[in-house]
């Protein structure tokens, strides 16, 4: 698979999902960015570790395996070992083991839209995760929470939002299934945008700067 050098991908590490997020990886149509306008290669990682590669409609079967330690083994005609580069719901960048080069795949929904070449991918990633106005602090929205963000002796309260995403409250309250203003929250493990979030029939919270405001 064609690879590309990039000094952008290492700067995006703190915004990336991990390769063990198999729900996001599997049963999606990932289109390979190979620079060939007359060829479309689509990878489908099945939950049973079957790998389907569609080359302009002709399907080849192989295997894939998550090896732990953010490593992915792809076995088609040959076996390839990749490390984690960058991963979100739109883009999968796999680092060639022992090299500073990446293979890029794009979710087909985005590939059919604006993300169908390397330049558009880099522009999209910079604007979404890195670009900020002069004097503006780098946004934490979308960043994965790490241990330093989460208070000690907290308890997790998980709620399913109306859009199907999982809201997690890192509660400091002593009461069961209760929380305090100022408690940290995440959606699918990431700091959410400011706003109102609703769950169940009547439940809801207001979030500001990644914490419960009301």
C-alpha positions as CSV (number, residue, x, y, z in Angstrom):
1,X,0.0,0.0,0.0
2,X,1.3,3.4,-0.9
3,X,2.8,5.4,2.0
4,X,3.5,9.1,2.6
5,X,5.7,11.1,4.9
6,X,3.9,13.4,7.2
7,X,5.1,15.7,10.1
8,X,1.5,16.6,10.8
9,X,0.3,13.2,12.2
10,X,2.6,13.2,15.3
11,X,1.1,16.6,16.3
12,X,-2.4,15.1,16.4
13,X,-1.7,12.2,18.8
14,X,-3.6,13.7,21.7
15,X,-6.7,14.0,19.6
16,X,-6.6,10.5,18.2
17,X,-8.7,7.4,19.1
18,X,-6.8,4.3,19.8
19,X,-6.7,1.4,17.4
20,X,-8.4,-0.8,20.0
21,X,-11.6,1.2,19.4
22,X,-12.9,-1.7,17.3
23,X,-16.4,-0.4,17.1
24,X,-15.2,2.6,15.1
25,X,-12.8,0.5,13.0
26,X,-14.9,-2.5,12.0
27,X,-17.7,-2.8,9.4
28,X,-16.8,0.6,8.0
29,X,-15.7,1.2,4.4
30,X,-12.2,2.6,4.5
31,X,-10.9,3.9,1.1
32,X,-7.2,3.8,0.5
33,X,-5.6,7.1,-0.6
34,X,-3.1,5.9,-3.3
35,X,-2.9,8.8,-5.7
36,X,-4.4,6.8,-8.5
37,X,-7.6,8.6,-9.8
38,X,-8.7,5.5,-11.8
39,X,-8.5,3.0,-8.9
40,X,-10.7,2.7,-5.8
41,X,-9.5,0.3,-3.1
42,X,-11.9,-0.2,-0.2
43,X,-10.9,-2.0,3.0
44,X,-13.6,-3.5,5.3
45,X,-12.4,-4.9,8.7
46,X,-15.0,-7.5,9.7
47,X,-15.6,-8.3,13.4
48,X,-14.5,-12.0,12.8
49,X,-11.1,-10.7,11.7
50,X,-11.8,-11.2,8.0
51,X,-10.5,-8.4,5.8
52,X,-12.3,-7.6,2.6
53,X,-10.5,-5.6,0.0
54,X,-12.6,-4.3,-2.9
55,X,-10.6,-3.2,-5.9
56,X,-12.9,-1.4,-8.3
57,X,-15.6,-3.9,-7.3
58,X,-13.4,-7.1,-7.3
59,X,-13.2,-8.5,-3.8
60,X,-10.1,-10.1,-2.3
61,X,-10.3,-11.8,1.1
62,X,-7.6,-11.7,3.8
63,X,-7.3,-11.3,7.5
64,X,-6.5,-8.7,10.0
65,X,-5.7,-8.7,13.8
66,X,-5.3,-6.1,16.5
67,X,-2.1,-7.2,18.3
68,X,-2.3,-4.9,21.3
69,X,0.1,-2.0,21.9
70,X,-1.6,-0.1,19.1
71,X,-0.4,-2.5,16.5
72,X,-2.4,-3.8,13.5
73,X,-1.5,-6.9,11.4
74,X,-2.9,-6.9,7.9
75,X,-2.6,-10.2,5.9
76,X,-3.4,-10.1,2.2
77,X,-1.0,-11.5,-0.4
78,X,1.7,-10.5,2.1
79,X,1.6,-9.6,5.8
80,X,2.0,-6.0,6.9
81,X,2.6,-4.7,10.4
82,X,1.3,-1.2,11.2
83,X,1.4,1.0,14.2
84,X,-1.0,3.7,15.3
85,X,-0.7,7.0,13.5
86,X,-4.0,8.8,13.8
87,X,-7.6,7.6,14.0
88,X,-11.0,9.2,14.2
89,X,-14.4,8.6,12.6
90,X,-13.2,10.1,9.3
91,X,-9.5,9.2,8.8
92,X,-7.3,6.2,9.6
93,X,-3.5,6.8,9.3
94,X,-1.4,3.7,9.8
95,X,2.3,4.1,10.5
96,X,4.5,1.6,8.7
97,X,6.5,-0.2,11.4
98,X,10.0,1.2,11.9
99,X,9.4,4.0,9.3
100,X,8.2,7.6,9.5
101,X,5.7,7.0,6.7
102,X,1.9,6.5,6.8
103,X,-0.8,4.8,4.8
104,X,-4.0,6.9,4.8
105,X,-7.6,5.5,4.6
106,X,-10.7,7.6,4.6
107,X,-14.2,6.7,5.7
108,X,-16.1,6.3,2.4
109,X,-18.8,8.8,3.5
110,X,-16.1,11.5,3.6
111,X,-14.2,10.2,0.6
112,X,-17.3,10.7,-1.6
113,X,-17.4,14.2,-0.3
114,X,-14.3,16.4,0.3
115,X,-11.6,14.0,1.5
116,X,-10.4,12.2,-1.6
117,X,-6.7,13.2,-1.8
118,X,-3.8,13.8,0.6
119,X,-3.9,17.6,0.4
120,X,-7.6,17.7,1.5
121,X,-6.9,15.3,4.4
122,X,-4.1,17.4,5.8
123,X,-6.2,20.6,5.4
124,X,-9.1,19.0,7.1
125,X,-7.1,17.7,10.1
126,X,-5.3,21.0,10.6
127,X,-8.6,23.0,10.6
128,X,-10.4,20.6,12.8
129,X,-7.7,20.0,15.5
130,X,-4.9,22.6,15.3
131,X,-6.0,25.9,13.8
132,X,-6.9,28.7,16.1
133,X,-7.4,32.4,15.9
134,X,-4.5,34.8,16.9
135,X,-4.3,35.0,20.7
136,X,-6.7,32.1,21.2
137,X,-5.6,29.2,23.3
138,X,-5.6,25.8,21.7
139,X,-9.0,24.2,22.1
140,X,-9.3,21.1,24.2
141,X,-12.6,20.1,22.5
142,X,-12.3,16.7,21.1
143,X,-9.2,15.7,23.1
144,X,-9.2,12.4,24.8
145,X,-9.3,12.7,28.6
146,X,-6.2,11.4,30.3
147,X,-5.6,10.6,34.0
148,X,-4.7,14.1,34.9
149,X,-8.1,15.4,33.8
150,X,-10.1,13.0,36.0
151,X,-10.5,13.6,39.7
152,X,-9.3,11.0,42.2
153,X,-11.9,8.9,44.0
154,X,-14.5,9.6,41.4
155,X,-17.2,7.2,40.2
156,X,-18.3,6.9,36.6
157,X,-21.9,7.5,35.7
158,X,-22.7,6.6,32.1
159,X,-25.8,7.8,30.2
160,X,-26.8,7.1,26.6
161,X,-27.6,10.3,24.8
162,X,-30.5,10.7,22.3
163,X,-28.0,10.4,19.4
164,X,-26.6,7.1,20.7
165,X,-23.3,8.4,22.0
166,X,-22.2,7.6,25.6
167,X,-22.0,10.5,28.1
168,X,-19.7,9.7,31.0
169,X,-19.8,11.8,34.2
170,X,-16.8,11.6,36.5
171,X,-18.8,12.2,39.7
172,X,-17.4,13.4,42.9
173,X,-20.7,13.1,44.7
174,X,-21.1,10.7,47.6
175,X,-24.6,9.9,46.5
176,X,-25.3,7.0,44.2
177,X,-26.0,8.0,40.6
178,X,-25.6,11.7,41.5
179,X,-23.1,14.3,40.5
180,X,-22.0,17.8,41.3
181,X,-21.6,21.0,39.4
182,X,-18.0,21.2,38.2
183,X,-17.7,17.4,37.6
184,X,-15.7,16.4,34.5
185,X,-17.6,14.9,31.6
186,X,-16.8,13.1,28.3
187,X,-18.6,11.9,25.3
188,X,-17.1,8.6,24.0
189,X,-14.0,9.4,26.0
190,X,-13.5,12.9,24.6
191,X,-14.1,16.4,25.9
192,X,-17.4,17.6,24.4
193,X,-18.4,20.9,23.0
194,X,-20.2,23.4,25.2
195,X,-23.9,22.9,25.2
196,X,-26.9,21.0,26.5
197,X,-27.0,17.2,26.5
198,X,-30.1,15.1,27.1
199,X,-30.5,11.5,28.1
200,X,-33.5,9.3,29.0
201,X,-36.9,10.9,29.2
202,X,-36.1,14.0,31.2
203,X,-32.4,13.9,32.1
204,X,-29.9,16.4,30.9
205,X,-26.9,18.6,31.8
206,X,-25.3,21.7,30.6
207,X,-21.6,21.5,29.8
208,X,-19.0,24.2,29.7
209,X,-15.3,23.7,29.3
210,X,-15.7,20.0,29.7
211,X,-17.4,20.3,33.1
212,X,-21.0,20.3,34.3
213,X,-22.3,23.9,34.5
214,X,-25.9,23.0,35.4
